[in-house]
Amino acid sequence: MEMNKNTVLAWATFIMILVGIGLIALGAFKYDDVAGWGFASVGIGFLANAWVFNALKGRV
């Protein structure tokens, strides 16, 4: 299996989406105090970064 730049960006996007959803889930279900807001905001940042990686596919 050949890994070109678009395949690498696709895998990075997929992994970042999983991590972002996991962080949001941690913030929503595990932590009820201020730490939950931090986990959720970092998770939203991961999703935003994954969106940028997805937009870069085919352009880099």
mmCIF file of the C-alpha atoms, coordinates in Angstrom:
data_MODEL
# 
_entry.id   MODEL 
# 
loop_
_atom_site.group_PDB 
_atom_site.id 
_atom_site.type_symbol 
_atom_site.label_atom_id 
_atom_site.label_alt_id 
_atom_site.label_comp_id 
_atom_site.label_asym_id 
_atom_site.label_entity_id 
_atom_site.label_seq_id 
_atom_site.pdbx_PDB_ins_code 
_atom_site.Cartn_x 
_atom_site.Cartn_y 
_atom_site.Cartn_z 
_atom_site.occupancy 
_atom_site.B_iso_or_equiv 
_atom_site.pdbx_formal_charge 
_atom_site.auth_seq_id 
_atom_site.auth_comp_id 
_atom_site.auth_asym_id 
_atom_site.auth_atom_id 
_atom_site.pdbx_PDB_model_num 
ATOM 1  C CA . MET A 1 1  ? 0.000   0.000  0.000  1.00 0.00 ? 1  MET A CA 1 
ATOM 2  C CA . GLU A 1 2  ? 1.515   3.260  -1.110 1.00 0.00 ? 2  GLU A CA 1 
ATOM 3  C CA . MET A 1 3  ? 1.166   6.224  1.225  1.00 0.00 ? 3  MET A CA 1 
ATOM 4  C CA . ASN A 1 4  ? 1.036   9.436  -0.769 1.00 0.00 ? 4  ASN A CA 1 
ATOM 5  C CA . LYS A 1 5  ? 0.342   12.858 0.704  1.00 0.00 ? 5  LYS A CA 1 
ATOM 6  C CA . ASN A 1 6  ? -3.441  12.604 0.319  1.00 0.00 ? 6  ASN A CA 1 
ATOM 7  C CA . THR A 1 7  ? -3.521  9.226  2.086  1.00 0.00 ? 7  THR A CA 1 
ATOM 8  C CA . VAL A 1 8  ? -1.469  10.605 4.959  1.00 0.00 ? 8  VAL A CA 1 
ATOM 9  C CA . LEU A 1 9  ? -3.800  13.610 5.287  1.00 0.00 ? 9  LEU A CA 1 
ATOM 10 C CA . ALA A 1 10 ? -6.839  11.310 5.177  1.00 0.00 ? 10 ALA A CA 1 
ATOM 11 C CA . TRP A 1 11 ? -5.466  9.134  7.979  1.00 0.00 ? 11 TRP A CA 1 
ATOM 12 C CA . ALA A 1 12 ? -4.487  12.202 10.018 1.00 0.00 ? 12 ALA A CA 1 
ATOM 13 C CA . THR A 1 13 ? -8.001  13.609 9.570  1.00 0.00 ? 13 THR A CA 1 
ATOM 14 C CA . PHE A 1 14 ? -9.597  10.327 10.641 1.00 0.00 ? 14 PHE A CA 1 
ATOM 15 C CA . ILE A 1 15 ? -7.394  10.015 13.731 1.00 0.00 ? 15 ILE A CA 1 
ATOM 16 C CA . MET A 1 16 ? -7.989  13.632 14.727 1.00 0.00 ? 16 MET A CA 1 
ATOM 17 C CA . ILE A 1 17 ? -11.764 13.175 14.393 1.00 0.00 ? 17 ILE A CA 1 
ATOM 18 C CA . LEU A 1 18 ? -11.604 10.136 16.690 1.00 0.00 ? 18 LEU A CA 1 
ATOM 19 C CA . VAL A 1 19 ? -9.490  11.976 19.259 1.00 0.00 ? 19 VAL A CA 1 
ATOM 20 C CA . GLY A 1 20 ? -11.737 15.052 19.087 1.00 0.00 ? 20 GLY A CA 1 
ATOM 21 C CA . ILE A 1 21 ? -14.912 13.025 19.639 1.00 0.00 ? 21 ILE A CA 1 
ATOM 22 C CA . GLY A 1 22 ? -13.204 11.143 22.468 1.00 0.00 ? 22 GLY A CA 1 
ATOM 23 C CA . LEU A 1 23 ? -12.187 14.376 24.198 1.00 0.00 ? 23 LEU A CA 1 
ATOM 24 C CA . ILE A 1 24 ? -15.667 15.835 23.837 1.00 0.00 ? 24 ILE A CA 1 
ATOM 25 C CA . ALA A 1 25 ? -17.128 12.625 25.262 1.00 0.00 ? 25 ALA A CA 1 
ATOM 26 C CA . LEU A 1 26 ? -14.714 12.792 28.215 1.00 0.00 ? 26 LEU A CA 1 
ATOM 27 C CA . GLY A 1 27 ? -15.728 16.357 28.891 1.00 0.00 ? 27 GLY A CA 1 
ATOM 28 C CA . ALA A 1 28 ? -19.428 15.572 28.611 1.00 0.00 ? 28 ALA A CA 1 
ATOM 29 C CA . PHE A 1 29 ? -19.683 12.271 30.475 1.00 0.00 ? 29 PHE A CA 1 
ATOM 30 C CA . LYS A 1 30 ? -16.719 11.839 32.831 1.00 0.00 ? 30 LYS A CA 1 
ATOM 31 C CA . TYR A 1 31 ? -15.837 15.251 34.240 1.00 0.00 ? 31 TYR A CA 1 
ATOM 32 C CA . ASP A 1 32 ? -18.606 17.344 35.786 1.00 0.00 ? 32 ASP A CA 1 
ATOM 33 C CA . ASP A 1 33 ? -16.461 20.260 36.923 1.00 0.00 ? 33 ASP A CA 1 
ATOM 34 C CA . VAL A 1 34 ? -14.414 22.883 35.080 1.00 0.00 ? 34 VAL A CA 1 
ATOM 35 C CA . ALA A 1 35 ? -12.091 20.236 33.617 1.00 0.00 ? 35 ALA A CA 1 
ATOM 36 C CA . GLY A 1 36 ? -14.967 19.000 31.452 1.00 0.00 ? 36 GLY A CA 1 
ATOM 37 C CA . TRP A 1 37 ? -15.151 22.373 29.716 1.00 0.00 ? 37 TRP A CA 1 
ATOM 38 C CA . GLY A 1 38 ? -11.412 22.170 29.008 1.00 0.00 ? 38 GLY A CA 1 
ATOM 39 C CA . PHE A 1 39 ? -11.646 18.680 27.549 1.00 0.00 ? 39 PHE A CA 1 
ATOM 40 C CA . ALA A 1 40 ? -14.613 19.661 25.384 1.00 0.00 ? 40 ALA A CA 1 
ATOM 41 C CA . SER A 1 41 ? -12.950 22.830 24.083 1.00 0.00 ? 41 SER A CA 1 
ATOM 42 C CA . VAL A 1 42 ? -9.766  20.951 23.184 1.00 0.00 ? 42 VAL A CA 1 
ATOM 43 C CA . GLY A 1 43 ? -11.923 18.338 21.434 1.00 0.00 ? 43 GLY A CA 1 
ATOM 44 C CA . ILE A 1 44 ? -13.595 21.078 19.385 1.00 0.00 ? 44 ILE A CA 1 
ATOM 45 C CA . GLY A 1 45 ? -10.115 22.355 18.488 1.00 0.00 ? 45 GLY A CA 1 
ATOM 46 C CA . PHE A 1 46 ? -9.144  18.880 17.281 1.00 0.00 ? 46 PHE A CA 1 
ATOM 47 C CA . LEU A 1 47 ? -12.257 18.757 15.081 1.00 0.00 ? 47 LEU A CA 1 
ATOM 48 C CA . ALA A 1 48 ? -11.443 22.193 13.642 1.00 0.00 ? 48 ALA A CA 1 
ATOM 49 C CA . ASN A 1 49 ? -7.894  21.082 12.879 1.00 0.00 ? 49 ASN A CA 1 
ATOM 50 C CA . ALA A 1 50 ? -9.211  17.908 11.229 1.00 0.00 ? 50 ALA A CA 1 
ATOM 51 C CA . TRP A 1 51 ? -11.471 20.087 9.089  1.00 0.00 ? 51 TRP A CA 1 
ATOM 52 C CA . VAL A 1 52 ? -8.418  22.053 7.919  1.00 0.00 ? 52 VAL A CA 1 
ATOM 53 C CA . PHE A 1 53 ? -6.519  18.829 7.145  1.00 0.00 ? 53 PHE A CA 1 
ATOM 54 C CA . ASN A 1 54 ? -9.492  17.593 5.139  1.00 0.00 ? 54 ASN A CA 1 
ATOM 55 C CA . ALA A 1 55 ? -9.581  20.862 3.185  1.00 0.00 ? 55 ALA A CA 1 
ATOM 56 C CA . LEU A 1 56 ? -5.859  20.534 2.376  1.00 0.00 ? 56 LEU A CA 1 
ATOM 57 C CA . LYS A 1 57 ? -6.248  17.169 0.631  1.00 0.00 ? 57 LYS A CA 1 
ATOM 58 C CA . GLY A 1 58 ? -5.356  17.592 -3.028 1.00 0.00 ? 58 GLY A CA 1 
ATOM 59 C CA . ARG A 1 59 ? -3.948  21.096 -2.534 1.00 0.00 ? 59 ARG A CA 1 
ATOM 60 C CA . VAL A 1 60 ? -0.624  20.389 -0.841 1.00 0.00 ? 60 VAL A CA 1 
# 
